[in-house]
Amino acid sequence: MTESGAGLNDHAITSIQSHSDAPAPSSLSVGLCLLTLAACGLVLLQIDLPLLRFLRSLNLSSVQKLGDLGEGIGNGGTLIAVSLTVLGIGWLKGRPILLRVGTESLLAHICVALVVNGLKHLIGRPRPRLTHSGEWLWWPSWDSGLDSLPSGHSSASFAVAAVFAKHFPWTAWPMFGLATWVAMSRVWRGSHFVTDVVAGMATGYIVGSVFAHPLGDWRRSLSCAIANVTPAVVIVTSGIWIILHRVQDEWSDELLSVVGIVLIVLGLIIRWSRLFGWPRGIRNVSHQEVTLLIGLGLACATGCFVVIGVTILAVMARWVGNRTVQVGRQDPITAFSWECLYAIGVALLLVLTLQLKGIIPIQ
């Protein structure tokens, strides 16, 4: 084997350990994750009312049926029926894994329903149809219509999806895709604000992840779920923010875009250098550190200080987390192919980020 081939094999790309193998994040990391989630919530609150007014100005009758279908999928009765069906098939066929998935998804649904309904009435936020200004009293209420935050359909859908994705990884994309559709439909139907559905998505994923693992180890499962859901919430929040906000300062936007591109290129260079094993000093840079560098570069490329701020919080949370890196060996051709796909994916994300800036400037 050639020297470069040996380097490619010995320094193949690494991967973060799975939830079941990785140690729990540190308390500091979890605290920073919670701070990041709170910051994202505050950011989304600034978008809720302008987005509501924008959606009210549109004629969405053509997608109303899709919204109705999404509501039906995320309905409590539908999700319970899915869990009971899987449970019944597992019992009839003698399949322990199906029995476990059916039971865990059912328990996760029940638990998230109790948590979400408690939060709904504790917070007392009015539904969009009852909202005419951006202010409301954060006060407990049992009145009908004052139960918007968080979204029940979104949380239940993501709780069930998290259980299925844990035991059947091949279902992750379709299950989370359907759950996301349910969440989006709650916004365009005017049933919830975007803050409500994002909060529901995060809550559902966390509760589902806890029930998908041994309950005796719930503290560790909870910490890992919070750490895992934080980047997703940051990505969703950032995407919504850059789409809805026009560029205010062309000069600073261009400067930050250049800085972002430089960071991304630097990160990709480091990945390729580690892949081939040259120079040797680059081996001390972990795979996770390179990923964080590229993520920060994408945030800078948006030109939005809000996006950069929440991304920095998320990067800090991941940086201080006790997430060990496991070195994996791959066939040189396979490793090279994955690096090419990764670079193409990052490039597409960068182009998408630059093109979506202020595409729907409602603020």
C-alpha positions as CSV (number, residue, x, y, z in Angstrom):
1,M,0.0,0.0,0.0
2,T,1.2,3.5,-0.8
3,E,2.2,5.9,1.9
4,S,-0.8,8.1,1.2
5,G,-3.1,5.0,1.2
6,A,-1.7,4.0,4.6
7,G,-2.3,7.4,5.9
8,L,-5.8,7.4,4.6
9,N,-6.5,4.1,6.3
10,D,-4.8,5.0,9.6
11,H,-6.4,8.4,9.9
12,A,-9.9,7.7,8.6
13,I,-12.6,10.0,9.7
14,T,-13.8,9.5,13.3
15,S,-17.4,9.4,14.6
16,I,-19.0,10.5,17.9
17,Q,-20.0,7.6,20.0
18,S,-23.6,6.5,20.0
19,H,-25.9,7.4,22.9
20,S,-25.6,4.0,24.4
21,D,-21.8,4.1,24.5
22,A,-20.9,7.7,25.1
23,P,-20.6,9.1,28.6
24,A,-23.1,11.6,29.7
25,P,-22.4,15.3,29.0
26,S,-21.0,17.2,32.0
27,S,-23.3,19.4,34.1
28,L,-21.7,22.5,32.6
29,S,-22.4,21.2,29.1
30,V,-26.1,20.5,29.9
31,G,-26.4,23.9,31.6
32,L,-25.0,25.6,28.5
33,C,-27.4,23.6,26.3
34,L,-30.4,24.7,28.4
35,L,-29.1,28.3,28.1
36,T,-28.9,27.9,24.3
37,L,-32.4,26.5,24.2
38,A,-33.7,29.4,26.2
39,A,-31.9,31.8,23.9
40,C,-33.5,30.2,20.9
41,G,-36.9,30.5,22.6
42,L,-36.4,34.2,23.1
43,V,-35.3,34.6,19.4
44,L,-38.4,32.8,18.1
45,L,-40.7,34.9,20.3
46,Q,-39.6,37.9,18.2
47,I,-40.8,36.1,15.1
48,D,-44.1,34.7,16.3
49,L,-46.4,37.7,15.7
50,P,-44.9,38.9,12.4
51,L,-45.0,35.4,11.0
52,L,-48.6,35.0,12.1
53,R,-49.6,38.2,10.3
54,F,-47.8,37.1,7.2
55,L,-49.5,33.8,7.1
56,R,-52.9,35.4,7.7
57,S,-52.2,37.5,4.6
58,L,-51.8,34.5,2.4
59,N,-54.4,32.2,0.8
60,L,-53.5,28.8,2.1
61,S,-56.6,27.0,1.1
62,S,-54.5,24.9,-1.3
63,V,-52.5,23.4,1.5
64,Q,-55.3,23.3,4.1
65,K,-56.0,19.7,3.4
66,L,-52.3,18.8,3.9
67,G,-52.6,20.7,7.2
68,D,-55.7,18.7,8.2
69,L,-53.9,15.5,7.3
70,G,-50.9,16.5,9.5
71,E,-53.2,17.3,12.4
72,G,-54.8,13.8,11.9
73,I,-51.4,12.1,12.0
74,G,-50.3,13.9,15.1
75,N,-53.6,13.4,16.9
76,G,-53.4,11.5,20.2
77,G,-55.8,8.8,19.0
78,T,-53.7,8.1,15.9
79,L,-50.5,7.9,17.8
80,I,-52.0,5.7,20.5
81,A,-53.4,3.4,17.8
82,V,-49.9,3.1,16.3
83,S,-48.4,2.2,19.6
84,L,-51.1,-0.4,20.4
85,T,-50.8,-1.9,16.9
86,V,-47.1,-2.4,17.3
87,L,-47.6,-3.8,20.8
88,G,-50.3,-6.2,19.5
89,I,-48.2,-7.4,16.6
90,G,-45.3,-7.9,19.0
91,W,-47.5,-10.0,21.3
92,L,-49.0,-12.1,18.6
93,K,-45.7,-12.7,16.7
94,G,-43.6,-13.1,19.9
95,R,-41.3,-10.3,18.9
96,P,-39.8,-8.7,22.1
97,I,-38.5,-5.7,20.2
98,L,-42.0,-4.8,18.9
99,L,-43.4,-5.3,22.4
100,R,-40.7,-2.9,23.7
101,V,-41.3,-0.3,21.1
102,G,-45.0,-0.4,21.5
103,T,-44.8,-0.1,25.3
104,E,-42.1,2.6,25.3
105,S,-43.8,4.7,22.7
106,L,-47.1,4.5,24.5
107,L,-45.5,5.4,27.9
108,A,-43.6,8.3,26.2
109,H,-46.8,9.6,24.7
110,I,-48.6,9.5,28.0
111,C,-45.8,11.1,29.8
112,V,-45.3,13.9,27.3
113,A,-49.0,14.6,27.3
114,L,-48.9,15.1,31.1
115,V,-45.8,17.3,30.9
116,V,-47.1,19.4,28.0
117,N,-50.6,19.9,29.3
118,G,-49.1,21.0,32.6
119,L,-46.8,23.5,30.9
120,K,-49.7,24.7,28.7
121,H,-51.8,25.8,31.6
122,L,-48.9,26.9,33.7
123,I,-47.7,29.3,31.0
124,G,-51.2,30.3,29.8
125,R,-50.3,31.6,26.4
126,P,-53.2,32.5,24.1
127,R,-53.7,30.7,20.8
128,P,-53.0,32.6,17.6
129,R,-56.7,33.2,17.0
130,L,-56.9,35.0,20.3
131,T,-53.7,37.0,19.9
132,H,-53.7,40.6,18.6
133,S,-50.5,41.8,20.1
134,G,-47.1,40.4,21.1
135,E,-47.7,40.6,24.8
136,W,-49.6,38.3,27.2
137,L,-49.5,37.6,30.9
138,W,-47.3,34.7,31.8
139,W,-49.8,33.4,34.3
140,P,-51.4,30.0,35.0
141,S,-54.9,29.6,33.4
142,W,-57.3,26.8,32.7
143,D,-59.4,28.9,30.3
144,S,-59.9,27.4,26.8
145,G,-57.6,28.9,24.2
146,L,-54.9,29.9,26.7
147,D,-53.0,26.7,26.1
148,S,-50.7,27.4,23.1
149,L,-47.2,26.8,24.5
150,P,-46.0,24.1,23.9
151,S,-47.7,22.3,21.0
152,G,-49.2,19.0,22.0
153,H,-49.3,17.5,18.5
154,S,-45.7,18.3,17.9
155,S,-44.5,17.0,21.2
156,A,-46.4,13.7,21.0
157,S,-45.3,13.1,17.4
158,F,-41.6,13.6,18.2
159,A,-41.9,11.5,21.4
160,V,-43.2,8.5,19.4
161,A,-40.7,9.2,16.6
162,A,-37.8,9.2,19.0
163,V,-38.7,5.8,20.4
164,F,-39.0,4.3,16.9
165,A,-35.8,5.9,15.7
166,K,-33.9,4.5,18.7
167,H,-34.9,0.9,18.1
168,F,-35.3,1.0,14.3
169,P,-32.7,3.5,13.0
170,W,-33.9,3.0,9.4
171,T,-37.2,4.7,10.4
172,A,-35.5,7.8,11.7
173,W,-35.9,9.9,8.5
174,P,-39.5,9.0,7.8
175,M,-40.7,9.2,11.4
176,F,-39.0,12.5,12.1
177,G,-40.1,13.8,8.7
178,L,-43.7,13.0,9.5
179,A,-43.4,14.6,12.9
180,T,-41.9,17.7,11.4
181,W,-44.8,17.9,8.9
182,V,-47.2,17.7,11.8
183,A,-45.4,20.5,13.6
184,M,-45.3,22.7,10.5
185,S,-49.0,22.1,9.8
186,R,-49.8,23.5,13.3
187,V,-48.3,26.8,12.3
188,W,-49.8,27.3,8.9
189,R,-53.2,26.2,10.1
190,G,-53.0,29.0,12.7
191,S,-53.3,26.6,15.7
192,H,-49.8,27.5,17.1
193,F,-47.0,29.9,16.9
194,V,-43.6,28.7,15.7
195,T,-42.2,29.0,19.2
196,D,-44.9,26.6,20.4
197,V,-44.1,23.9,17.9
198,V,-40.3,24.1,18.3
199,A,-40.7,23.9,22.1
200,G,-43.0,20.9,21.5
201,M,-40.5,19.2,19.2
202,A,-37.7,19.6,21.7
203,T,-39.9,18.4,24.6
204,G,-41.2,15.4,22.7
205,Y,-37.7,14.3,21.6
206,I,-36.3,14.6,25.1
207,V,-39.2,12.6,26.7
208,G,-39.1,10.0,23.9
209,S,-35.4,9.5,24.3
210,V,-35.7,9.0,28.0
211,F,-38.3,6.3,27.6
212,A,-36.3,4.7,24.7
213,H,-33.5,3.9,27.2
214,P,-33.5,2.1,30.5
215,L,-35.5,4.2,32.9
216,G,-33.0,3.4,35.7
217,D,-30.5,5.5,33.8
218,W,-32.9,8.3,33.2
219,R,-30.6,11.1,34.4
220,R,-27.9,10.1,31.8
221,S,-30.6,9.7,29.1
222,L,-32.0,13.1,29.9
223,S,-28.6,14.8,29.7
224,C,-27.8,13.1,26.4
225,A,-31.2,14.0,24.9
226,I,-30.8,17.6,25.9
227,A,-27.3,17.7,24.3
228,N,-28.5,16.0,21.2
229,V,-31.6,18.2,20.6
230,T,-29.8,21.5,21.1
231,P,-28.0,21.6,17.7
232,A,-31.3,20.8,15.9
233,V,-33.1,23.6,17.7
234,V,-30.3,26.0,16.8
235,I,-30.5,25.0,13.2
236,V,-34.3,25.4,13.0
237,T,-34.1,28.7,14.8
238,S,-31.3,30.0,12.6
239,G,-33.0,28.9,9.4
240,I,-36.3,30.6,10.3
241,W,-34.5,33.8,11.4
242,I,-32.3,34.2,8.2
243,I,-35.3,33.5,5.9
244,L,-37.5,36.1,7.5
245,H,-35.0,38.9,8.1
246,R,-33.6,41.2,5.3
247,V,-30.0,42.1,5.3
248,Q,-29.6,45.4,7.3
249,D,-25.9,46.3,6.7
250,E,-24.4,45.1,3.4
251,W,-20.8,45.8,4.5
252,S,-21.0,43.7,7.7
253,D,-22.9,41.0,6.0
254,E,-20.3,40.6,3.3
255,L,-17.5,40.7,5.9
256,L,-19.1,38.0,8.0
257,S,-19.8,35.9,4.9
258,V,-16.1,36.0,4.0
259,V,-15.1,35.1,7.6
260,G,-17.6,32.2,7.5
261,I,-16.2,30.9,4.2
262,V,-12.6,31.1,5.5
263,L,-13.6,29.1,8.6
264,I,-15.4,26.5,6.5
265,V,-12.5,26.1,4.1
266,L,-10.1,25.9,7.0
267,G,-12.2,23.1,8.6
268,L,-12.4,21.2,5.3
269,I,-8.6,21.5,4.8
270,I,-8.0,20.1,8.3
271,R,-10.4,17.2,7.7
272,W,-8.6,16.3,4.5
273,S,-5.2,16.7,6.2
274,R,-6.2,14.4,9.0
275,L,-7.6,11.9,6.4
276,F,-4.3,11.6,4.7
277,G,-2.2,11.9,7.8
278,W,-0.3,15.1,6.9
279,P,1.1,17.0,8.6
280,R,1.4,14.9,11.7
281,G,0.6,17.8,14.1
282,I,-2.9,18.1,12.7
283,R,-3.8,14.7,14.3
284,N,-4.2,16.5,17.7
285,V,-7.3,18.3,16.3
286,S,-10.3,16.1,17.0
287,H,-13.1,15.4,14.5
288,Q,-15.6,17.1,16.8
289,E,-13.5,20.3,16.9
290,V,-13.3,20.4,13.1
291,T,-17.1,20.0,12.9
292,L,-17.7,22.8,15.4
293,L,-15.3,25.0,13.4
294,I,-17.3,24.3,10.2
295,G,-20.6,24.9,12.0
296,L,-19.4,28.2,13.3
297,G,-18.3,29.1,9.8
298,L,-21.8,28.4,8.5
299,A,-23.3,30.6,11.2
300,C,-20.9,33.5,10.3
301,A,-21.9,33.1,6.7
302,T,-25.5,34.0,7.5
303,G,-24.3,37.5,8.5
304,C,-26.8,37.5,11.4
305,F,-25.5,38.3,14.8
306,V,-28.4,36.5,16.4
307,V,-27.6,33.3,14.6
308,I,-23.9,33.6,15.4
309,G,-24.8,34.2,19.1
310,V,-26.9,31.1,19.6
311,T,-24.4,29.0,17.6
312,I,-21.5,30.1,19.8
313,L,-23.5,29.0,22.8
314,A,-24.2,25.6,21.2
315,V,-20.5,25.3,20.2
316,M,-19.4,26.1,23.8
317,A,-21.9,23.5,25.2
318,R,-20.5,20.8,22.8
319,W,-16.9,21.9,23.5
320,V,-17.1,21.4,27.3
321,G,-19.2,18.2,27.0
322,N,-17.7,14.9,28.0
323,R,-18.2,13.4,24.6
324,T,-15.3,11.1,23.8
325,V,-14.2,10.5,20.3
326,Q,-13.9,7.0,19.0
327,V,-11.4,6.4,16.1
328,G,-12.8,4.2,13.4
329,R,-10.9,2.4,10.6
330,Q,-12.4,2.4,7.2
331,D,-11.5,1.3,3.8
332,P,-9.5,4.1,2.1
333,I,-11.9,4.4,-0.8
334,T,-14.9,4.4,1.5
335,A,-13.3,7.1,3.7
336,F,-12.3,9.2,0.7
337,S,-15.9,8.9,-0.7
338,W,-17.4,10.0,2.6
339,E,-15.1,13.0,2.7
340,C,-16.1,14.0,-0.8
341,L,-19.8,13.7,0.1
342,Y,-19.3,15.7,3.3
343,A,-17.5,18.5,1.4
344,I,-20.3,18.6,-1.2
345,G,-22.9,18.7,1.6
346,V,-21.2,21.6,3.4
347,A,-20.8,23.5,0.1
348,L,-24.5,23.0,-0.6
349,L,-25.4,24.2,2.9
350,L,-23.2,27.3,2.4
351,V,-24.9,28.2,-1.0
352,L,-28.3,27.6,0.5
353,T,-27.5,29.8,3.5
354,L,-26.3,32.6,1.2
355,Q,-29.3,32.3,-1.1
356,L,-32.0,32.2,1.6
357,K,-31.0,35.4,3.4
358,G,-34.2,37.5,3.7
359,I,-36.1,35.6,1.0
360,I,-39.3,36.3,2.9
361,P,-38.4,39.6,4.6
362,I,-41.3,40.1,7.1
363,Q,-39.0,42.0,9.6
